[in-house]
Amino acid sequence: GLIMSELRVCSVLLLLMLFGQSFGATPSFSVDYQDDCFRKDGEKFRYISGSIHYSRIPRVYWKDRLLKMYMAGLNAIQTYIPWNYHEDFPGQYRFSGDRDLEHFLQLAQDVGLLVILRPGPYICAEWDMGGLPAWLLQKKDIVLRSSDPDYLAAVDKWMGKLLPMMKPYLYQNGGPIISVQVENEYGSYFACDYNYMRHLTRLFRSHLGEEVVLFTTDGAGRSFLKCGSIQDLYATVDFGPGGNVTAAFSAQRYAEPHGPLVNSEFYTGWLDNWGSRHSVVSSAVVAKSLSKMLAMGANVNMYMFIGGTNFGYWNGAGGKYSSQPTSYDYDAPLTEAGDLTEKYFAIREVIKMIPEGPIPPTTPKYAYGPVKMKKLQTLTDALEVLSYSGPVRSIYPQTFIDLDQKFGYVLYRTTLPMNCSSPTPLASPLNGVHDRAYVSVNGVAVGILERNTAIMINVTGKAGSQVDILVENMGRINYGKNINDFKGLVSNMTLGKDLLTGWSMYSLSIDDAVSQGLLGEKEATLRDPPPPAGLSPPAFYGGSFVIPDGIPDLPQDSYVKLPGWKKGQIWINGFNLGRYWPARGPQVTLFVPANILSTAAPNNVTVLELEGAPCSSKQSCTLEFTTTPILNATAPSDNKEHRSNWSYLSET
């Protein structure tokens, strides 16, 4: 009997040990204020992370990029969730294909990476309107990022959809997410609304639970932490290389006397703007600062580890209105196309925690060569297929939002109310062209108006002549106090001393028309007026190329350049690659991911050239596919706001 009861005791003990382990094995992640560190499953933990934006990388490449990050020695990634990418119309949610956020999180976990999630609602990120959906502006006087009840109602609804989706992916629930950021660099925003931040804290807690580590990120200065940090959210800072690391972390210590040191955005490079030089930061400087932070035991997230691409219309713009290019290469350790750089290996050398196995190689590129383009039709010729809803008429011009259009282009049409036999100023006295307008009179291009830079041009013509003003939304401001960025003609136009009235406005669905192949070639008529030197009305051009299917491993990635073309938009097989503007630079080539190309059928290329294509008898009307990116063509001016204090601090 004794032996039996001893055995029973032993087996009970054994079961307790087994169950105890499984009970005790609930994964946990927390802030340890005693030992100034994070704790993961009870053990001291430090993350070395890199930023990657799934919205800037085609889904087929997510795994490749994540593996390269893992092989650099990172144990975590950080990603933003752009609200406007998933809810483009109120209540209509998109989470499939390139927007499949859950698949991305699962891949990160499969690769062996933890996730630091930054769901906003505002993210900045050099992304259109900082990730906030443009439809919020339907309430004209809405105060974004504040306790404005209409704004909060939309946020609550969106987070009520998003955060429950994220909950299973939290670390304590067996997923990869170790911490979640609330808002983003709020201390750099004018509102300084603590009630708003408290509201978000309660909202996040109600959906994600009490255990998850919630944090804020702000510039490394007391002034930023004053409005950006708040009780119950762990305050972290961001700063770039080359500065005084100790001083930067002492700003964090002002808000958080104890707990882990965290640089949530350690800048490996910097963003570009059209008309500025391509930003470059030396590998040596990045490696040296990283090394210093790691020696202090700090947690670091590198922003960006891979930048990616602003396909379509997703780029943002700086607060004094400087639009950002299609490439978001960022001079990051992995290029826009995911290629390994010298910076990648310099960082890997500093981290020295290299996992076993080979690094996935740089993806091969293929030069498909020149493609002959021919003119299809001018934009006004194509108006019927581009604007199937027809014109909206009003006395004064309406904005994109009034017309229920978010991105791209709107055509504004009116007539000259009087004879303008001598040049007469057509102007936007209140600087209301948001952002760039291509003006023609009776089908002849007469000039370009541009926000902040060209608010007046001279026109001539008889009374009753048709005036077309094609307005391009070049990306909404993503940072600072002007993020409520309305597009189109946002104030009245004048001709001489008179207000122009009697407008017809055409919302253009160019992407639909291109992907449905509606833009056929139009017979040139004799009445087509010859364009003035250097400027012609916006027009579509088309061409195609065949990728032989007999060559293994094709299609491959490529880059496209448009020699002699000025500015416009390019689509391949209906996919909107983005804007090109080699005339202003610095970006000259656009990244062409292999997944949009076909070996089974000819690849169709469509170009909307806004200013004038090189298609005269003297110049060849071609674009060219090449293996080499050009992101650093010398731009005419250097942007004054450039990398002030390694943040956007100059704007605040």
PLY file of the C-alpha trace (Angstrom):
ply
format ascii 1.0
element vertex 652
property float x
property float y
property float z
element edge 651
property int vertex1
property int vertex2
end_header
0.00 0.00 0.00
2.85 2.29 0.95
4.56 1.75 -2.38
1.29 2.43 -4.21
0.66 5.68 -2.37
4.27 6.76 -2.96
3.78 6.03 -6.65
0.57 8.02 -6.58
2.31 10.98 -4.95
5.11 10.72 -7.55
2.68 10.61 -10.45
0.68 13.52 -9.02
3.94 15.47 -8.63
4.93 14.55 -12.17
1.53 15.66 -13.49
1.79 18.90 -11.51
5.24 19.51 -12.98
3.98 18.83 -16.50
0.83 20.88 -16.11
2.64 23.50 -14.11
4.94 23.95 -17.07
2.11 24.21 -19.52
0.21 26.58 -17.22
3.35 28.60 -16.60
4.16 28.56 -20.30
1.53 31.14 -21.19
3.74 33.45 -23.27
4.25 36.86 -21.70
5.84 40.14 -22.70
6.16 43.06 -20.31
8.11 46.13 -19.21
10.40 45.58 -16.21
10.82 48.92 -14.43
13.19 47.46 -11.81
15.77 46.12 -14.25
15.17 48.70 -17.00
14.38 46.09 -19.64
11.66 44.14 -21.41
10.85 40.65 -20.20
9.76 37.93 -22.58
8.48 34.74 -20.90
10.14 36.00 -17.71
13.59 36.34 -19.29
15.37 39.64 -19.97
14.80 40.56 -23.60
16.06 43.15 -26.06
14.79 43.62 -29.60
16.74 44.66 -32.65
14.09 45.39 -35.21
13.59 46.83 -38.69
10.68 48.67 -40.30
8.96 47.14 -43.30
5.68 48.38 -44.76
3.64 45.54 -46.29
1.62 48.16 -48.20
4.74 49.16 -50.16
5.82 45.65 -51.17
3.95 43.20 -53.43
2.67 40.25 -51.42
4.75 37.76 -53.46
7.89 39.40 -52.03
6.90 39.60 -48.36
8.61 36.35 -47.43
11.81 37.18 -49.31
12.13 40.56 -47.54
11.30 39.12 -44.10
13.87 36.33 -44.52
16.54 38.86 -45.47
15.70 40.83 -42.33
15.89 37.70 -40.19
19.23 36.77 -41.77
20.62 40.20 -40.89
20.29 39.22 -37.22
17.02 41.02 -36.46
14.64 39.38 -34.01
11.67 41.69 -34.73
10.04 43.85 -37.39
7.93 46.96 -37.08
5.05 47.75 -39.43
2.43 50.44 -39.92
-1.22 49.81 -40.77
-2.48 52.50 -43.17
-6.18 52.94 -42.41
-6.94 54.39 -45.89
-5.39 51.31 -47.54
-7.99 49.05 -45.90
-11.11 51.23 -45.68
-11.20 53.30 -48.85
-14.96 53.81 -48.53
-16.64 54.08 -45.11
-17.57 50.60 -43.94
-15.97 48.79 -46.90
-12.95 46.83 -45.68
-10.25 45.29 -47.85
-7.92 42.68 -46.36
-7.11 40.39 -49.30
-4.25 40.14 -51.81
-1.58 42.80 -51.21
-3.73 44.01 -48.29
-3.73 40.66 -46.46
-2.34 41.91 -43.16
-2.99 38.65 -41.30
-1.01 36.68 -43.89
1.86 39.15 -43.45
1.85 38.72 -39.65
1.73 34.95 -40.01
4.69 35.01 -42.41
6.71 37.13 -39.97
6.03 34.58 -37.24
6.87 31.64 -39.52
10.20 33.27 -40.41
11.00 33.72 -36.70
10.39 37.44 -36.26
8.42 39.19 -33.53
6.24 42.14 -34.54
5.94 45.68 -33.20
2.60 46.90 -34.54
1.83 50.54 -35.33
-1.88 50.68 -36.18
-2.27 54.47 -35.97
-4.97 55.67 -36.53
-2.48 58.26 -37.87
0.86 56.87 -39.07
2.66 59.66 -41.03
4.94 57.26 -42.98
5.21 59.59 -46.02
1.89 57.96 -46.99
-1.13 59.81 -48.37
-2.67 61.89 -45.52
-0.58 59.96 -43.00
-2.84 56.93 -43.46
-6.06 58.76 -42.58
-8.82 58.17 -45.16
-9.66 61.19 -47.33
-13.38 60.62 -46.77
-12.97 62.01 -43.25
-12.79 65.42 -44.98
-16.45 65.15 -46.00
-16.93 67.08 -42.77
-15.18 70.25 -43.93
-14.10 71.56 -40.53
-13.14 68.23 -38.94
-10.20 68.46 -36.54
-8.15 65.35 -37.29
-6.18 63.65 -34.49
-8.28 65.26 -31.76
-11.40 64.66 -29.66
-13.58 65.93 -32.51
-16.64 63.65 -32.09
-16.97 62.87 -35.81
-13.30 61.96 -36.04
-13.50 59.78 -32.92
-16.63 58.01 -34.17
-14.80 57.01 -37.37
-11.71 55.93 -35.39
-13.79 53.85 -32.97
-15.52 52.09 -35.83
-12.28 51.37 -37.69
-10.44 50.15 -34.59
-13.52 48.08 -33.70
-12.91 46.24 -36.98
-9.08 46.13 -36.93
-8.07 45.46 -33.32
-10.21 42.33 -32.80
-8.49 40.95 -35.94
-5.13 41.69 -34.32
-5.91 40.21 -30.91
-5.15 36.55 -31.80
-1.75 37.70 -33.09
-0.68 39.18 -29.76
2.32 37.41 -28.20
0.38 36.32 -25.10
-2.18 34.70 -27.42
0.47 32.71 -29.27
1.11 35.28 -32.01
4.13 37.43 -32.92
2.99 40.92 -31.73
4.96 42.00 -28.64
3.89 45.65 -28.48
1.44 48.08 -30.07
1.97 51.78 -30.67
-0.87 54.21 -29.97
-1.07 57.09 -32.51
2.30 58.35 -33.83
4.63 61.22 -32.88
1.66 63.02 -31.36
3.98 65.46 -29.59
4.78 66.98 -33.00
1.13 67.85 -33.66
-0.44 71.20 -32.73
-3.57 69.79 -31.05
-1.90 68.43 -27.88
-5.20 66.87 -26.89
-4.64 64.60 -23.87
-8.28 63.51 -23.90
-7.77 62.18 -27.41
-4.77 60.13 -26.30
-6.67 58.88 -23.22
-9.59 57.90 -25.45
-7.26 55.89 -27.72
-5.63 54.21 -24.72
-9.02 53.05 -23.41
-10.06 51.98 -26.91
-6.92 49.89 -27.48
-7.16 48.32 -24.02
-10.84 47.45 -24.50
-10.02 45.49 -27.66
-6.56 44.12 -26.86
-6.72 43.54 -23.10
-4.70 44.74 -20.12
-1.54 42.72 -20.74
-0.35 44.07 -24.06
2.51 46.59 -23.94
1.20 49.86 -25.43
3.70 52.58 -26.27
4.17 56.02 -27.84
6.95 57.31 -30.08
8.15 60.93 -30.24
11.14 62.98 -31.29
14.01 62.87 -28.79
13.31 66.21 -27.14
11.37 67.17 -24.03
9.09 69.45 -26.04
7.86 66.46 -28.11
7.37 64.21 -25.11
5.32 66.90 -23.38
2.29 66.37 -25.65
3.18 62.95 -27.01
3.57 60.85 -23.88
0.81 60.02 -21.45
0.29 57.83 -18.41
-0.24 54.10 -19.08
1.60 54.21 -22.41
5.35 53.47 -22.41
7.15 56.47 -23.93
9.88 55.80 -26.53
11.88 58.19 -28.73
13.20 58.32 -32.28
16.44 59.79 -33.65
18.94 59.21 -36.42
22.65 58.38 -36.59
25.49 60.80 -36.05
23.93 62.56 -33.06
24.56 62.31 -29.31
22.97 58.98 -28.33
23.22 59.67 -24.58
21.49 63.04 -24.90
18.73 61.53 -27.04
18.03 58.78 -24.50
18.09 61.29 -21.66
14.98 62.80 -23.31
13.30 59.40 -22.99
14.45 59.19 -19.36
12.70 62.52 -18.72
9.39 60.79 -19.59
10.31 57.28 -18.38
12.85 57.40 -15.51
12.84 53.58 -15.51
12.25 50.84 -18.03
14.03 49.82 -21.24
15.76 52.35 -23.49
13.99 52.34 -26.87
14.71 54.10 -30.15
11.56 53.30 -32.15
12.81 54.95 -35.35
16.55 54.89 -35.86
16.91 56.41 -39.34
19.05 54.34 -41.69
18.43 56.86 -44.49
15.83 59.51 -45.24
12.90 60.30 -47.49
13.08 62.05 -50.86
10.99 64.85 -52.36
10.54 65.73 -56.02
13.04 68.45 -56.81
15.52 67.61 -54.03
18.61 65.46 -54.09
18.32 61.76 -53.31
19.02 61.25 -49.60
22.08 59.18 -48.77
23.40 58.30 -45.31
26.73 56.53 -45.00
26.83 52.92 -43.79
29.71 53.73 -41.46
27.73 56.43 -39.62
24.69 54.15 -39.27
26.83 51.23 -38.02
28.65 53.41 -35.49
25.46 54.83 -33.90
23.80 51.40 -33.89
26.83 49.94 -32.18
26.68 52.66 -29.47
23.00 52.03 -28.74
23.42 48.26 -28.56
26.37 48.71 -26.18
24.03 50.67 -23.89
21.59 47.71 -23.92
19.02 49.76 -25.84
16.21 48.35 -27.98
16.41 49.64 -31.53
14.09 49.65 -34.51
15.74 50.68 -37.79
13.50 52.92 -39.92
13.51 51.82 -42.71
15.09 48.39 -43.11
13.43 48.21 -46.51
11.49 51.17 -47.88
9.65 49.81 -50.90
7.48 51.69 -53.38
4.56 54.15 -53.38
2.66 52.41 -56.17
-0.36 54.16 -57.64
-1.20 57.37 -55.78
-0.12 56.42 -52.25
2.77 58.86 -51.75
2.42 61.65 -49.22
3.78 65.20 -49.17
5.70 67.44 -46.77
3.88 70.13 -44.82
4.96 73.13 -46.92
3.80 71.03 -49.86
6.61 69.05 -51.34
5.31 65.87 -52.91
7.21 62.61 -52.39
8.26 60.41 -55.30
7.11 56.93 -56.23
10.25 55.30 -54.88
10.44 54.97 -51.09
13.91 53.43 -51.30
15.01 55.51 -48.25
18.67 54.53 -48.79
17.74 51.60 -46.54
19.82 48.41 -45.96
17.59 46.60 -48.47
16.81 48.60 -51.60
13.36 49.34 -52.96
13.65 46.06 -54.90
14.90 44.10 -51.87
18.54 44.04 -52.94
21.33 43.53 -50.39
23.50 46.62 -49.92
26.77 47.48 -48.25
24.67 48.98 -45.43
22.92 45.62 -44.93
26.24 43.85 -44.36
27.60 46.68 -42.16
24.54 46.35 -39.88
24.79 42.57 -39.88
28.40 42.90 -38.78
27.36 45.12 -35.83
24.52 42.81 -34.67
26.68 39.66 -34.90
23.75 37.34 -34.16
23.68 35.62 -37.49
21.22 32.74 -37.87
22.26 29.56 -39.66
21.62 29.31 -43.37
22.10 31.29 -46.56
20.80 34.83 -47.13
18.26 34.87 -49.96
20.11 36.50 -52.86
19.34 39.80 -54.53
16.56 39.08 -57.03
17.77 39.03 -60.64
16.71 41.90 -62.92
16.02 41.73 -66.64
16.32 44.46 -69.29
13.37 43.98 -71.64
14.79 46.83 -73.72
13.06 49.69 -75.55
9.30 49.69 -76.13
7.87 51.84 -78.91
4.91 53.92 -77.78
2.27 55.53 -79.97
-0.21 58.23 -79.17
-3.68 56.84 -78.39
-5.72 59.96 -77.73
-5.70 63.16 -75.74
-7.34 63.08 -72.35
-10.17 65.34 -73.55
-10.77 63.05 -76.57
-11.15 60.16 -74.13
-13.45 62.03 -71.77
-16.49 59.81 -72.38
-14.73 56.61 -71.35
-12.83 58.30 -68.50
-15.84 59.96 -66.90
-18.78 57.64 -67.34
-20.84 59.55 -64.76
-20.58 62.67 -66.93
-20.01 66.22 -65.73
-21.12 67.83 -62.47
-22.09 71.47 -63.02
-21.82 74.31 -60.52
-21.26 78.05 -60.41
-17.95 77.70 -58.56
-15.41 74.88 -58.72
-15.82 71.97 -56.30
-13.10 69.94 -54.59
-12.23 66.28 -55.18
-14.09 65.39 -51.96
-17.21 67.30 -53.09
-17.07 65.19 -56.27
-16.53 62.00 -54.24
-13.13 61.41 -55.83
-10.07 60.67 -53.71
-7.07 60.21 -55.96
-5.78 60.96 -59.42
-7.22 63.64 -61.69
-10.30 65.80 -62.21
-10.99 67.89 -65.34
-12.44 71.36 -64.67
-14.01 73.02 -67.72
-15.37 76.53 -68.27
-15.34 79.17 -71.04
-13.65 82.54 -71.49
-16.31 85.10 -70.54
-14.71 87.81 -72.70
-12.30 88.36 -75.57
-8.70 88.10 -74.44
-6.92 89.42 -77.50
-3.90 90.45 -75.44
-2.44 88.07 -72.78
-4.76 88.08 -69.76
-3.82 86.58 -66.35
-5.64 83.37 -65.42
-4.95 83.03 -61.72
-5.68 81.25 -58.48
-5.24 84.25 -56.15
-5.78 82.20 -52.98
-3.26 79.53 -54.08
-6.13 77.08 -54.52
-4.63 74.75 -57.13
-4.07 71.52 -55.19
-1.68 70.43 -56.48
-0.82 70.92 -60.13
-2.97 71.96 -63.09
-2.50 71.60 -66.84
-4.34 74.38 -68.68
-5.47 74.44 -72.30
-7.68 76.79 -74.32
-9.60 75.27 -77.23
-7.40 72.17 -77.04
-4.09 74.06 -77.10
-1.88 73.70 -74.02
-1.12 77.14 -72.59
0.58 76.53 -69.25
0.86 74.89 -65.85
-0.29 76.13 -62.46
1.33 74.65 -59.37
0.58 74.95 -55.67
2.83 77.52 -53.91
4.97 78.10 -57.02
2.93 79.18 -60.05
-0.46 80.71 -59.28
-0.86 82.68 -62.55
-0.41 82.18 -66.31
-1.37 84.37 -69.25
-4.01 83.24 -71.74
-5.45 84.57 -74.99
-8.63 83.62 -76.84
-12.06 84.70 -77.99
-15.08 84.92 -75.70
-16.68 81.48 -75.45
-13.40 79.58 -75.96
-13.27 76.33 -73.99
-10.88 76.37 -70.99
-9.80 72.97 -69.66
-7.93 72.72 -66.37
-6.80 69.19 -65.55
-5.98 69.10 -61.82
-3.66 66.43 -60.42
-3.75 65.33 -56.77
-0.04 64.76 -56.13
-0.46 63.20 -52.69
-1.91 64.55 -49.47
0.23 66.15 -46.78
1.18 63.45 -44.27
2.81 65.50 -41.51
2.17 68.64 -39.50
-0.85 70.87 -39.07
-2.05 70.81 -42.70
-2.95 67.13 -43.07
-6.59 68.08 -43.77
-5.43 68.52 -47.36
-8.30 69.19 -49.79
-7.62 68.54 -53.48
-8.68 70.07 -56.80
-9.54 73.74 -57.26
-10.13 74.51 -53.59
-10.75 78.22 -54.18
-11.99 80.36 -57.08
-10.10 81.15 -60.27
-9.95 84.63 -61.78
-9.48 85.90 -65.33
-8.14 89.41 -65.19
-10.28 91.02 -62.48
-13.26 88.69 -62.93
-14.23 85.53 -61.04
-14.63 82.57 -63.37
-18.03 80.88 -62.99
-20.05 78.20 -64.74
-17.92 75.11 -64.26
-18.36 71.54 -65.53
-16.30 69.03 -63.58
-15.40 65.55 -64.75
-14.30 62.94 -62.20
-11.86 60.72 -64.07
-11.67 56.97 -63.47
-8.44 56.55 -65.41
-7.35 53.38 -63.61
-10.61 51.63 -64.55
-10.38 52.77 -68.17
-6.77 51.57 -68.44
-7.37 48.17 -66.83
-10.46 47.58 -68.99
-8.51 48.48 -72.14
-10.91 51.29 -73.11
-8.25 53.68 -74.43
-7.94 52.72 -78.09
-6.08 54.65 -80.77
-7.98 57.58 -82.19
-7.63 58.68 -85.78
-5.77 62.00 -85.87
-7.93 64.70 -87.42
-6.62 67.60 -89.46
-7.98 70.11 -86.95
-5.57 68.90 -84.21
-3.73 72.17 -83.44
0.06 71.99 -83.40
1.25 72.18 -79.78
3.32 75.19 -78.69
6.99 74.46 -78.14
7.58 72.25 -75.13
3.98 71.80 -73.98
1.10 69.74 -75.32
-2.28 68.74 -73.86
-2.34 65.69 -71.54
-2.55 62.55 -73.68
-2.40 58.76 -73.48
0.25 56.64 -75.17
0.31 52.88 -75.54
2.76 50.15 -76.41
3.46 46.52 -75.65
6.29 44.03 -75.38
6.51 40.26 -75.34
8.56 38.28 -72.82
9.69 35.04 -74.44
8.39 32.04 -72.48
11.30 29.82 -73.56
13.74 31.49 -71.17
13.75 29.96 -67.67
13.13 32.22 -64.64
11.36 34.92 -66.63
9.59 37.19 -65.94
12.03 38.98 -63.65
11.96 42.36 -61.96
12.97 45.35 -64.04
13.12 49.15 -64.00
11.50 51.41 -66.55
12.86 54.79 -67.61
11.18 57.34 -69.85
13.88 59.26 -71.73
12.59 62.61 -72.97
9.20 62.23 -71.26
8.36 64.97 -68.76
5.76 64.02 -66.16
2.88 61.62 -65.81
1.59 58.27 -64.71
2.42 54.79 -66.01
0.47 51.50 -65.95
1.66 48.01 -66.94
-1.05 45.42 -67.59
-3.47 47.72 -65.79
-1.30 47.95 -62.65
-0.58 51.57 -61.65
3.21 51.70 -61.15
3.12 55.31 -60.00
4.18 58.79 -61.07
7.22 59.62 -63.16
8.81 63.08 -63.26
12.36 62.79 -64.57
12.21 66.45 -65.62
12.32 67.35 -61.91
14.04 64.34 -60.34
15.73 62.89 -58.42
13.93 59.64 -59.36
14.30 58.62 -63.00
13.43 54.91 -63.10
10.38 53.14 -61.68
10.60 49.69 -60.11
8.68 47.04 -62.06
7.98 43.92 -59.94
7.92 40.66 -61.88
4.51 39.68 -60.52
2.73 42.21 -62.76
4.42 40.89 -65.93
3.28 38.01 -68.14
4.99 35.50 -70.42
1.63 34.19 -71.64
0.48 37.36 -73.40
1.92 40.69 -74.57
2.52 43.18 -71.73
0.55 46.38 -72.25
2.09 49.68 -71.23
-0.06 52.79 -70.91
1.33 56.24 -70.20
-0.54 59.42 -69.36
1.93 62.17 -70.29
0.79 65.49 -68.84
3.21 67.97 -70.41
4.62 66.65 -73.67
5.89 63.32 -74.97
9.08 62.98 -77.04
7.05 61.80 -80.02
7.93 64.28 -82.74
9.58 63.36 -86.03
12.97 64.15 -84.47
12.67 62.12 -81.26
11.82 58.48 -80.77
8.70 57.79 -78.79
10.01 55.02 -76.53
10.46 53.99 -72.98
13.10 51.54 -71.86
13.29 48.60 -69.47
16.65 48.33 -67.77
18.36 46.45 -64.92
19.68 49.52 -63.06
17.73 51.95 -60.89
18.42 55.68 -61.16
17.16 57.46 -58.06
19.80 60.15 -57.75
19.68 62.24 -60.90
20.70 65.75 -59.89
17.64 67.76 -59.03
17.57 71.50 -59.73
17.14 72.65 -56.14
17.71 71.24 -52.70
14.74 71.11 -50.38
15.33 73.47 -47.44
13.35 71.29 -45.01
15.75 68.47 -45.66
16.63 66.29 -42.69
16.40 68.97 -40.10
17.46 67.37 -36.84
16.71 63.91 -38.25
13.03 64.33 -37.94
10.44 66.60 -39.43
11.19 68.88 -36.54
11.59 71.95 -38.73
7.91 71.95 -39.57
6.54 72.05 -36.07
0 1
1 2
2 3
3 4
4 5
5 6
6 7
7 8
8 9
9 10
10 11
11 12
12 13
13 14
14 15
15 16
16 17
17 18
18 19
19 20
20 21
21 22
22 23
23 24
24 25
25 26
26 27
27 28
28 29
29 30
30 31
31 32
32 33
33 34
34 35
35 36
36 37
37 38
38 39
39 40
40 41
41 42
42 43
43 44
44 45
45 46
46 47
47 48
48 49
49 50
50 51
51 52
52 53
53 54
54 55
55 56
56 57
57 58
58 59
59 60
60 61
61 62
62 63
63 64
64 65
65 66
66 67
67 68
68 69
69 70
70 71
71 72
72 73
73 74
74 75
75 76
76 77
77 78
78 79
79 80
80 81
81 82
82 83
83 84
84 85
85 86
86 87
87 88
88 89
89 90
90 91
91 92
92 93
93 94
94 95
95 96
96 97
97 98
98 99
99 100
100 101
101 102
102 103
103 104
104 105
105 106
106 107
107 108
108 109
109 110
110 111
111 112
112 113
113 114
114 115
115 116
116 117
117 118
118 119
119 120
120 121
121 122
122 123
123 124
124 125
125 126
126 127
127 128
128 129
129 130
130 131
131 132
132 133
133 134
134 135
135 136
136 137
137 138
138 139
139 140
140 141
141 142
142 143
143 144
144 145
145 146
146 147
147 148
148 149
149 150
150 151
151 152
152 153
153 154
154 155
155 156
156 157
157 158
158 159
159 160
160 161
161 162
162 163
163 164
164 165
165 166
166 167
167 168
168 169
169 170
170 171
171 172
172 173
173 174
174 175
175 176
176 177
177 178
178 179
179 180
180 181
181 182
182 183
183 184
184 185
185 186
186 187
187 188
188 189
189 190
190 191
191 192
192 193
193 194
194 195
195 196
196 197
197 198
198 199
199 200
200 201
201 202
202 203
203 204
204 205
205 206
206 207
207 208
208 209
209 210
210 211
211 212
212 213
213 214
214 215
215 216
216 217
217 218
218 219
219 220
220 221
221 222
222 223
223 224
224 225
225 226
226 227
227 228
228 229
229 230
230 231
231 232
232 233
233 234
234 235
235 236
236 237
237 238
238 239
239 240
240 241
241 242
242 243
243 244
244 245
245 246
246 247
247 248
248 249
249 250
250 251
251 252
252 253
253 254
254 255
255 256
256 257
257 258
258 259
259 260
260 261
261 262
262 263
263 264
264 265
265 266
266 267
267 268
268 269
269 270
270 271
271 272
272 273
273 274
274 275
275 276
276 277
277 278
278 279
279 280
280 281
281 282
282 283
283 284
284 285
285 286
286 287
287 288
288 289
289 290
290 291
291 292
292 293
293 294
294 295
295 296
296 297
297 298
298 299
299 300
300 301
301 302
302 303
303 304
304 305
305 306
306 307
307 308
308 309
309 310
310 311
311 312
312 313
313 314
314 315
315 316
316 317
317 318
318 319
319 320
320 321
321 322
322 323
323 324
324 325
325 326
326 327
327 328
328 329
329 330
330 331
331 332
332 333
333 334
334 335
335 336
336 337
337 338
338 339
339 340
340 341
341 342
342 343
343 344
344 345
345 346
346 347
347 348
348 349
349 350
350 351
351 352
352 353
353 354
354 355
355 356
356 357
357 358
358 359
359 360
360 361
361 362
362 363
363 364
364 365
365 366
366 367
367 368
368 369
369 370
370 371
371 372
372 373
373 374
374 375
375 376
376 377
377 378
378 379
379 380
380 381
381 382
382 383
383 384
384 385
385 386
386 387
387 388
388 389
389 390
390 391
391 392
392 393
393 394
394 395
395 396
396 397
397 398
398 399
399 400
400 401
401 402
402 403
403 404
404 405
405 406
406 407
407 408
408 409
409 410
410 411
411 412
412 413
413 414
414 415
415 416
416 417
417 418
418 419
419 420
420 421
421 422
422 423
423 424
424 425
425 426
426 427
427 428
428 429
429 430
430 431
431 432
432 433
433 434
434 435
435 436
436 437
437 438
438 439
439 440
440 441
441 442
442 443
443 444
444 445
445 446
446 447
447 448
448 449
449 450
450 451
451 452
452 453
453 454
454 455
455 456
456 457
457 458
458 459
459 460
460 461
461 462
462 463
463 464
464 465
465 466
466 467
467 468
468 469
469 470
470 471
471 472
472 473
473 474
474 475
475 476
476 477
477 478
478 479
479 480
480 481
481 482
482 483
483 484
484 485
485 486
486 487
487 488
488 489
489 490
490 491
491 492
492 493
493 494
494 495
495 496
496 497
497 498
498 499
499 500
500 501
501 502
502 503
503 504
504 505
505 506
506 507
507 508
508 509
509 510
510 511
511 512
512 513
513 514
514 515
515 516
516 517
517 518
518 519
519 520
520 521
521 522
522 523
523 524
524 525
525 526
526 527
527 528
528 529
529 530
530 531
531 532
532 533
533 534
534 535
535 536
536 537
537 538
538 539
539 540
540 541
541 542
542 543
543 544
544 545
545 546
546 547
547 548
548 549
549 550
550 551
551 552
552 553
553 554
554 555
555 556
556 557
557 558
558 559
559 560
560 561
561 562
562 563
563 564
564 565
565 566
566 567
567 568
568 569
569 570
570 571
571 572
572 573
573 574
574 575
575 576
576 577
577 578
578 579
579 580
580 581
581 582
582 583
583 584
584 585
585 586
586 587
587 588
588 589
589 590
590 591
591 592
592 593
593 594
594 595
595 596
596 597
597 598
598 599
599 600
600 601
601 602
602 603
603 604
604 605
605 606
606 607
607 608
608 609
609 610
610 611
611 612
612 613
613 614
614 615
615 616
616 617
617 618
618 619
619 620
620 621
621 622
622 623
623 624
624 625
625 626
626 627
627 628
628 629
629 630
630 631
631 632
632 633
633 634
634 635
635 636
636 637
637 638
638 639
639 640
640 641
641 642
642 643
643 644
644 645
645 646
646 647
647 648
648 649
649 650
650 651
